[in-house]
């Protein structure tokens, strides 16, 4: 009869448990790998969604090109006048002659000592009355009754007159200038108290002030028609044209078609479209392995959405919307909007300008078609209020899959932990049995040894 009991070593037990743990972890690892793949695809769709959103924003710029300024105005002598034009302006030449600028009234006082010298001992006030009848009263306390103090009080009121103090070797003068140009902006001054000597009438003058410049309207002729304006910014002389008078003399204002504003908006669409298509290409790309040399060899790489039909189809439809557009004798190529063999979109503003000059109606119709086609595609991809777009549908499905995987992992992990706990308990019980058997074996050995000795 054998008297040995097999031993369960701790290293053997640990090895057995590790083997079981690895077997139980295998399906969890597979699920986690799938979740990682799903998350990479969600991130890829997020990048595409951002690019499509940017494209959608750029498309808003060509939604109604009639609102884009496609007129330009030039002046042959910008020292006389400059001009800008809106779409309401008719292309034509306008001769601007005999320009005299609108002016504001300006008066200056007699020499009244230094700017900080007292004008009197008691407080005073100035009442400034504009030609239209509007008046404003400026009160000056005795402590501020100096030229500088009076000027500061007038400017603080921020009314129809501005003030300054001009110094000379003989002393200083108070200068008053109308805040606006035009004959209707003439003003009178009446002083009381400590300022009672500061009186001036735009009609009769006054002993305290001298007129440096009378308030007057701008005068000019357009194509021989005499006109006046209260300011040097003229907005009503030519429909859709704003003329800024700069100096006296003659000049010619030219208004012509200028597709620059429209070209800028189309260029913005082309740039955003190119970014969107390049972004999709990155997510669905496959780069084969390189084995040029041992030091520079690279493994094959693929985008997260390689083989995804929805992504590749969206890219294809965006390109087709551009390359296949045609309307009223105009095509994308003829207006400078081209798609290369690699799928890159580019825009040539010079080609666009030429096409627009030759066929503005056709170019406008083509742009309207591009807007409609691309807006339909971006709308379907992004969705709208109450509508789930294709991108959101993709990410929703992926997020649901990740949620399901996490639930499975949690369930399997719980089951695995329970199995491992049972296994540990079984090994513990086995070790307990082993210890008990070893003790029994020791007692039997002692008994057998004693019996043999007695015999």
C-alpha positions as CSV (number, residue, x, y, z in Angstrom):
1,X,0.0,0.0,0.0
2,X,1.4,3.4,-1.0
3,X,2.0,5.8,1.9
4,X,2.6,9.1,-0.3
5,X,0.1,12.0,-0.8
6,X,0.5,14.1,-4.0
7,X,1.5,17.8,-3.4
8,X,-0.3,20.8,-4.9
9,X,2.4,23.5,-5.3
10,X,1.5,27.2,-5.3
11,X,3.2,27.8,-8.6
12,X,1.1,25.0,-10.2
13,X,-2.1,26.5,-8.8
14,X,-1.2,30.0,-10.0
15,X,-0.5,28.6,-13.4
16,X,-3.7,26.8,-13.6
17,X,-5.7,29.9,-12.5
18,X,-3.9,32.1,-15.1
19,X,-4.7,29.6,-17.8
20,X,-8.4,29.7,-17.0
21,X,-8.3,33.5,-16.7
22,X,-6.8,33.8,-20.2
23,X,-9.4,31.5,-21.6
24,X,-12.2,33.5,-20.0
25,X,-10.7,36.8,-21.1
26,X,-10.5,35.9,-24.8
27,X,-14.2,36.8,-25.7
28,X,-13.9,40.0,-23.7
29,X,-10.8,41.0,-25.6
30,X,-12.6,40.4,-28.9
31,X,-15.5,42.5,-27.8
32,X,-13.3,45.3,-26.6
33,X,-11.4,45.3,-29.9
34,X,-14.8,45.6,-31.7
35,X,-15.7,48.6,-29.4
36,X,-12.4,50.2,-30.2
37,X,-13.1,49.8,-33.9
38,X,-16.6,51.3,-33.5
39,X,-15.2,54.3,-31.6
40,X,-12.7,54.9,-34.3
41,X,-15.5,54.9,-36.9
42,X,-17.6,57.3,-34.7
43,X,-14.7,59.7,-34.5
44,X,-14.2,59.4,-38.3
45,X,-17.9,60.3,-38.9
46,X,-17.6,63.2,-36.5
47,X,-14.7,64.6,-38.6
48,X,-16.8,64.2,-41.8
49,X,-19.8,65.8,-40.1
50,X,-17.7,68.8,-39.2
51,X,-16.5,69.2,-42.8
52,X,-20.0,68.8,-44.2
53,X,-21.3,71.4,-41.7
54,X,-18.6,73.8,-42.9
55,X,-19.6,73.2,-46.5
56,X,-23.3,73.8,-45.6
57,X,-22.3,77.2,-44.0
58,X,-20.3,78.2,-47.1
59,X,-23.3,77.3,-49.3
60,X,-25.3,80.0,-47.5
61,X,-23.1,82.5,-49.3
62,X,-24.5,81.6,-52.7
63,X,-28.1,81.0,-51.7
64,X,-29.2,84.2,-53.4
65,X,-26.5,85.8,-55.4
66,X,-28.7,88.7,-56.3
67,X,-27.9,90.0,-52.8
68,X,-24.2,89.9,-53.5
69,X,-22.7,93.2,-54.7
70,X,-21.7,92.7,-58.3
71,X,-21.1,96.3,-59.2
72,X,-18.0,98.3,-58.7
73,X,-17.4,102.1,-58.9
74,X,-14.2,103.9,-59.8
75,X,-13.1,107.5,-59.9
76,X,-10.6,109.0,-62.3
77,X,-9.4,111.4,-59.7
78,X,-9.7,110.1,-56.1
79,X,-8.5,113.4,-54.7
80,X,-11.8,114.9,-55.8
81,X,-14.2,112.0,-55.0
82,X,-14.4,108.2,-54.5
83,X,-17.4,106.0,-54.9
84,X,-19.0,102.6,-54.1
85,X,-21.9,100.9,-55.8
86,X,-24.6,98.4,-55.0
87,X,-26.5,96.0,-57.3
88,X,-29.1,98.8,-57.8
89,X,-26.6,100.9,-59.7
90,X,-26.7,100.9,-63.5
91,X,-23.4,100.5,-65.4
92,X,-22.6,103.9,-66.8
93,X,-20.2,106.9,-66.7
94,X,-21.0,110.0,-64.7
95,X,-19.1,113.3,-65.1
96,X,-18.8,115.0,-61.7
97,X,-17.8,118.6,-62.1
98,X,-17.5,121.9,-60.2
99,X,-17.2,120.1,-56.8
100,X,-17.2,122.4,-53.8
101,X,-17.1,120.7,-50.4
102,X,-19.7,121.1,-47.7
103,X,-18.3,122.9,-44.7
104,X,-19.2,123.4,-41.1
105,X,-19.3,126.8,-39.4
106,X,-16.2,127.9,-37.5
107,X,-15.6,131.0,-35.4
108,X,-12.8,132.1,-33.1
109,X,-12.7,134.5,-30.3
110,X,-10.4,137.5,-29.7
111,X,-7.3,136.9,-27.6
112,X,-8.5,136.3,-24.1
113,X,-5.3,135.6,-22.2
114,X,-3.8,132.2,-21.5
115,X,-5.9,129.0,-21.6
116,X,-5.8,128.7,-17.9
117,X,-6.4,132.4,-17.1
118,X,-9.6,133.4,-15.3
119,X,-12.3,134.9,-17.5
120,X,-14.3,136.3,-14.5
121,X,-15.1,135.7,-10.9
122,X,-18.6,134.5,-11.2
123,X,-20.1,131.4,-12.9
124,X,-21.6,131.8,-16.4
125,X,-23.3,129.9,-19.2
126,X,-23.3,129.7,-23.0
127,X,-26.4,129.0,-25.0
128,X,-25.7,127.7,-28.4
129,X,-28.6,127.8,-30.9
130,X,-28.5,126.0,-34.3
131,X,-30.1,127.5,-37.4
132,X,-33.0,125.0,-37.1
133,X,-33.9,126.4,-33.7
134,X,-32.4,123.6,-31.5
135,X,-30.5,125.1,-28.5
136,X,-28.3,123.7,-25.8
137,X,-27.1,125.4,-22.6
138,X,-23.6,124.9,-21.2
139,X,-23.0,126.0,-17.6
140,X,-19.5,126.7,-16.3
141,X,-18.8,127.2,-12.6
142,X,-16.6,130.0,-11.3
143,X,-13.8,127.5,-10.6
144,X,-13.7,126.4,-14.2
145,X,-14.1,129.9,-15.8
146,X,-11.1,129.7,-18.1
147,X,-10.8,129.1,-21.8
148,X,-9.7,125.5,-21.2
149,X,-12.6,125.0,-18.7
150,X,-15.2,126.5,-21.2
151,X,-13.9,124.3,-24.0
152,X,-14.0,121.2,-21.8
153,X,-17.6,122.0,-20.8
154,X,-18.7,122.4,-24.4
155,X,-17.1,119.2,-25.6
156,X,-18.6,117.3,-22.6
157,X,-22.0,118.3,-23.7
158,X,-21.3,116.7,-27.1
159,X,-23.9,118.8,-28.9
160,X,-23.9,120.6,-32.2
161,X,-20.6,122.4,-31.5
162,X,-17.0,121.3,-30.7
163,X,-14.5,123.6,-29.0
164,X,-10.8,124.0,-28.8
165,X,-8.2,126.5,-27.5
166,X,-5.6,127.8,-29.8
167,X,-2.6,129.6,-28.3
168,X,-0.3,132.2,-29.8
169,X,2.5,134.5,-28.6
170,X,-0.1,137.1,-27.7
171,X,-2.5,134.8,-25.8
172,X,-5.1,132.2,-26.5
173,X,-8.4,132.1,-28.5
174,X,-11.5,129.9,-28.1
175,X,-12.4,128.2,-31.4
176,X,-15.9,126.9,-32.0
177,X,-16.7,124.6,-34.9
178,X,-20.0,123.0,-35.9
179,X,-20.2,119.3,-35.5
180,X,-21.9,118.8,-38.9
181,X,-21.6,120.4,-42.3
182,X,-24.3,122.1,-44.3
183,X,-25.9,125.6,-44.2
184,X,-28.6,124.3,-41.9
185,X,-25.9,123.7,-39.2
186,X,-25.0,127.4,-38.7
187,X,-25.1,128.4,-35.0
188,X,-25.2,131.5,-32.7
189,X,-23.7,131.9,-29.2
190,X,-25.1,133.9,-26.3
191,X,-23.2,134.2,-23.0
192,X,-24.4,135.1,-19.6
193,X,-22.8,135.8,-16.2
194,X,-19.0,135.4,-16.3
195,X,-19.3,134.5,-20.0
196,X,-21.6,137.5,-21.0
197,X,-19.0,138.8,-23.4
198,X,-19.0,135.6,-25.5
199,X,-21.8,136.5,-28.0
200,X,-22.0,135.7,-31.7
201,X,-24.9,135.8,-34.2
202,X,-24.5,133.9,-37.5
203,X,-26.5,136.7,-39.1
204,X,-24.8,139.8,-37.6
205,X,-21.6,138.5,-36.2
206,X,-20.3,139.8,-32.8
207,X,-17.5,141.7,-31.2
208,X,-16.2,138.6,-29.3
209,X,-15.9,136.2,-32.2
210,X,-14.7,136.4,-35.8
211,X,-16.1,134.1,-38.6
212,X,-13.4,131.8,-40.0
213,X,-15.7,129.7,-42.1
214,X,-19.4,129.8,-42.8
215,X,-21.6,126.7,-42.8
216,X,-22.3,125.7,-46.4
217,X,-23.7,122.9,-48.6
218,X,-21.6,120.9,-51.0
219,X,-22.1,122.0,-54.6
220,X,-21.4,119.9,-57.8
221,X,-22.9,118.9,-61.1
222,X,-23.4,115.4,-62.5
223,X,-23.5,115.2,-66.2
224,X,-24.3,118.9,-66.2
225,X,-27.1,118.8,-63.7
226,X,-26.4,121.1,-60.7
227,X,-26.9,119.5,-57.3
228,X,-26.3,120.3,-53.6
229,X,-25.8,118.2,-50.5
230,X,-25.6,119.0,-46.8
231,X,-22.7,116.6,-46.3
232,X,-19.7,115.4,-48.4
233,X,-21.2,111.9,-48.5
234,X,-23.8,111.9,-51.3
235,X,-26.2,108.9,-51.5
236,X,-29.1,110.2,-53.5
237,X,-27.5,111.7,-56.6
238,X,-27.1,108.4,-58.4
239,X,-29.3,105.4,-57.6
240,X,-27.2,102.7,-55.9
241,X,-24.0,104.8,-55.8
242,X,-22.5,106.5,-52.8
243,X,-20.1,109.3,-53.6
244,X,-17.6,110.6,-51.1
245,X,-16.5,114.1,-51.9
246,X,-12.8,114.7,-51.0
247,X,-11.8,118.0,-52.6
248,X,-12.6,120.6,-55.2
249,X,-12.4,119.9,-58.9
250,X,-13.7,117.4,-61.6
251,X,-13.7,113.7,-61.9
252,X,-15.5,110.8,-63.7
253,X,-17.4,108.1,-61.7
254,X,-17.6,104.8,-63.6
255,X,-20.0,102.0,-62.6
256,X,-19.5,98.6,-64.1
257,X,-20.3,94.9,-63.4
258,X,-17.9,93.3,-61.0
259,X,-18.3,89.6,-60.2
260,X,-15.7,89.7,-57.5
261,X,-18.2,89.4,-54.6
262,X,-19.8,86.4,-56.2
263,X,-16.5,84.8,-57.1
264,X,-15.4,85.1,-53.5
265,X,-18.5,83.2,-52.3
266,X,-18.0,80.5,-55.0
267,X,-14.4,80.2,-54.0
268,X,-15.4,79.7,-50.4
269,X,-17.8,76.9,-51.4
270,X,-15.0,75.3,-53.5
271,X,-12.6,75.4,-50.6
272,X,-15.1,73.9,-48.2
273,X,-16.1,71.3,-50.7
274,X,-12.5,70.3,-51.4
275,X,-11.9,70.0,-47.6
276,X,-15.0,67.8,-47.2
277,X,-14.0,65.5,-50.0
278,X,-10.4,65.2,-48.8
279,X,-11.7,64.5,-45.3
280,X,-13.9,61.6,-46.5
281,X,-11.0,60.3,-48.6
282,X,-8.8,60.2,-45.5
283,X,-11.4,58.1,-43.6
284,X,-11.9,55.5,-46.4
285,X,-8.3,55.4,-47.7
286,X,-6.1,52.3,-48.0
287,X,-2.4,52.8,-48.1
288,X,-0.5,49.6,-49.1
289,X,2.6,48.5,-47.3
290,X,5.9,49.9,-48.5
291,X,9.1,47.8,-48.8
292,X,11.4,50.2,-50.4
293,X,14.1,49.4,-47.8
294,X,14.3,47.9,-44.4
295,X,14.7,51.3,-42.8
296,X,11.8,53.0,-44.6
297,X,9.4,50.2,-45.0
298,X,5.9,50.8,-43.6
299,X,3.0,48.6,-42.8
300,X,-0.3,48.8,-44.7
301,X,-2.7,51.3,-43.3
302,X,-6.4,51.9,-43.7
303,X,-8.9,54.5,-42.7
304,X,-11.5,53.7,-40.1
305,X,-14.3,53.7,-42.8
306,X,-12.5,51.7,-45.4
307,X,-15.2,49.8,-47.4
308,X,-18.1,51.9,-45.9
309,X,-20.5,52.5,-48.8
310,X,-22.3,55.5,-47.2
311,X,-19.0,57.4,-46.8
312,X,-17.7,56.7,-50.3
313,X,-21.1,57.3,-51.9
314,X,-21.4,60.7,-50.2
315,X,-18.0,61.7,-51.6
316,X,-19.0,60.5,-55.1
317,X,-22.3,62.4,-55.0
318,X,-20.6,65.6,-53.9
319,X,-18.1,65.4,-56.8
320,X,-20.8,64.6,-59.3
321,X,-22.9,67.6,-58.2
322,X,-20.0,69.8,-59.3
323,X,-18.6,68.0,-62.4
324,X,-22.1,67.3,-63.8
325,X,-23.6,70.8,-63.3
326,X,-24.7,72.7,-66.4
327,X,-27.3,75.4,-67.0
328,X,-28.1,78.0,-69.8
329,X,-24.8,77.4,-71.7
330,X,-22.6,77.4,-68.6
331,X,-20.9,74.5,-66.9
332,X,-18.7,74.1,-63.9
333,X,-15.6,74.0,-66.0
334,X,-16.4,77.1,-68.0
335,X,-16.8,79.1,-64.8
336,X,-13.5,77.9,-63.4
337,X,-14.8,75.3,-61.0
338,X,-13.0,72.0,-61.8
339,X,-12.6,68.5,-60.4
340,X,-9.2,66.8,-61.0
341,X,-8.7,63.1,-61.7
342,X,-7.8,62.7,-58.0
343,X,-11.0,64.3,-56.8
344,X,-9.6,67.7,-55.9
345,X,-11.8,70.7,-56.4
346,X,-10.3,74.0,-57.5
347,X,-11.6,77.4,-58.5
348,X,-10.2,80.0,-60.9
349,X,-11.5,83.5,-60.3
350,X,-10.1,84.8,-63.6
351,X,-12.0,82.2,-65.6
352,X,-15.1,83.0,-63.6
353,X,-14.8,86.7,-64.4
354,X,-14.5,86.0,-68.1
355,X,-17.5,83.6,-68.0
356,X,-19.6,86.0,-66.0
357,X,-18.9,88.9,-68.4
358,X,-19.9,86.8,-71.4
359,X,-23.0,85.1,-69.9
360,X,-24.1,86.5,-66.5
361,X,-27.5,84.9,-66.8
362,X,-26.1,81.4,-67.5
363,X,-23.5,81.7,-64.7
364,X,-26.2,82.8,-62.3
365,X,-28.4,79.9,-63.2
366,X,-25.4,77.5,-62.8
367,X,-24.6,78.8,-59.4
368,X,-28.3,78.4,-58.4
369,X,-28.2,74.8,-59.6
370,X,-24.9,74.1,-57.6
371,X,-26.5,75.5,-54.5
372,X,-29.6,73.4,-54.9
373,X,-27.7,70.1,-55.6
374,X,-25.1,70.6,-52.9
375,X,-27.6,71.8,-50.3
376,X,-29.7,68.7,-50.9
377,X,-26.7,66.4,-50.3
378,X,-25.5,68.2,-47.2
379,X,-29.1,68.4,-45.8
380,X,-29.5,64.6,-46.3
381,X,-26.1,63.9,-44.6
382,X,-26.6,66.3,-41.7
383,X,-30.4,65.9,-41.3
384,X,-32.7,68.7,-40.2
385,X,-35.1,69.4,-37.3
386,X,-36.9,66.2,-36.6
387,X,-35.1,64.3,-39.4
388,X,-32.2,61.9,-38.8
389,X,-29.4,62.5,-41.4
390,X,-27.3,59.6,-42.8
391,X,-24.2,60.6,-40.7
392,X,-26.2,60.6,-37.5
393,X,-27.8,57.3,-38.4
394,X,-24.3,55.8,-38.8
395,X,-23.1,57.1,-35.5
396,X,-26.3,56.2,-33.7
397,X,-25.9,52.6,-34.8
398,X,-22.2,52.5,-33.8
399,X,-23.0,54.1,-30.4
400,X,-25.7,51.5,-29.8
401,X,-23.2,48.8,-30.7
402,X,-20.7,50.1,-28.2
403,X,-23.3,50.3,-25.5
404,X,-24.3,46.7,-26.2
405,X,-20.7,45.6,-26.2
406,X,-20.1,47.3,-22.8
407,X,-23.1,45.5,-21.4
408,X,-21.9,42.1,-22.7
409,X,-18.4,42.8,-21.3
410,X,-19.9,43.6,-17.9
411,X,-22.0,40.5,-17.9
412,X,-19.2,38.2,-19.0
413,X,-16.8,39.8,-16.5
414,X,-19.3,39.1,-13.7
415,X,-19.7,35.5,-14.8
416,X,-15.9,35.1,-15.2
417,X,-15.3,36.4,-11.7
418,X,-17.8,34.0,-10.3
419,X,-16.2,31.0,-12.1
420,X,-12.7,32.1,-10.9
421,X,-14.0,32.4,-7.3
422,X,-15.4,28.9,-7.5
423,X,-12.1,27.6,-8.9
424,X,-10.1,29.3,-6.1
425,X,-12.5,27.8,-3.6
426,X,-12.0,24.3,-5.1
427,X,-8.2,24.7,-5.0
428,X,-8.5,25.9,-1.4
429,X,-10.6,22.9,-0.5
430,X,-8.1,20.6,-2.3
431,X,-5.2,22.2,-0.3
432,X,-7.2,21.6,2.9
433,X,-7.8,18.0,2.0
434,X,-4.1,17.6,1.1
435,X,-3.0,19.1,4.4
436,X,-5.4,16.7,6.3
437,X,-4.2,13.7,4.3
438,X,-0.6,14.6,5.1
439,X,-1.3,14.8,8.8
440,X,-3.1,11.4,8.7
441,X,-0.2,10.0,6.8
442,X,2.3,11.2,9.4
443,X,0.3,9.6,12.2
444,X,0.1,6.3,10.3
445,X,3.8,6.4,9.8
446,X,4.4,6.9,13.5
447,X,1.9,4.0,14.3
448,X,3.5,1.6,11.8
449,X,6.9,2.5,13.1
450,X,5.8,1.8,16.7
451,X,4.2,-1.5,15.8
452,X,7.3,-2.8,14.1
453,X,9.4,-1.9,17.0
454,X,7.1,-3.8,19.4
455,X,7.2,-7.0,17.4
